[in-house]
Amino acid sequence: MEGTTEQLLTPSEVAARFRVDPKTVTRWANAGKISSIRTLGGHRRFRRSEVEELLAASGLVDAHHPTAI
């Protein structure tokens, strides 16, 4: 990844966007509904771009006009 870094979100940040509990986000990751990256400490992180795509597909936010949370 030369010069580019993807913004990563914590389970709590993803949960806030979907208005669910962070444990629900962890269950989604375990079920393969959303991919996650593990930090060196073993914590999950989620790609912001993928989260935004899922939000748009779910109808919770307009992909062309996302709202800040």
N, C-alpha and C positions, 0 to 999 in steps of 0.2 A: 504494500500500500504506500506508494511513493507520494508523500506530501498530503495525502488525504486521510482523514480519520472520520469514521462513522460515529455519529452521536449515539451513545448508549443510554438506556433508561433502566432504572431499578424496577423491581417488581411493584413497589409502592407507586412509582410514577406512572407505570402502565395501568395499574389498578385505578388510579385517580382519573385517567382518561376514559376508561370504560365504565367507571362508577361501580366497581366491584371490589371485593376484598383482595388484598395481595395474595392470599392463599389460593384464590381462584386462578390468578395468573400463573402461579406455580403449577397448579393442576393442569392448566391448558398446556404448559410447556411439557409436563410429563406425558400428556396425551398426544403430543406432536401437533397441536393446533397452532402453536407459535414457536419459532425457534429461539433458542437462547445461547448465550456465550457464557462460559464460566470464567471468572476472574482467577488470578493465581491463588486467592484465598478461598475459592470454591463458590463464590456468590454468583447468582445469575444476573445477567444483563441482557437487555433486549434492544435490537436495532430500531432506532426511531422510525426509519423509513418503512420497515415492516409493520410496526405498530400503526402508523398512519394509514397504510394500505388496508389493514384489517378494520380500522375504524371506518374508513370510507365504504368498505364492502358491507359493514354491518348497518350502515345508514345512520350511525350516531353523529357523524360530522361530514360536511361537504369537503371532499378532497381538494377542491379548488379554492376554498375559503375556510381553512381550518381556524378554529378559535383557540386562543391561548387559554390554558388552564393554569 
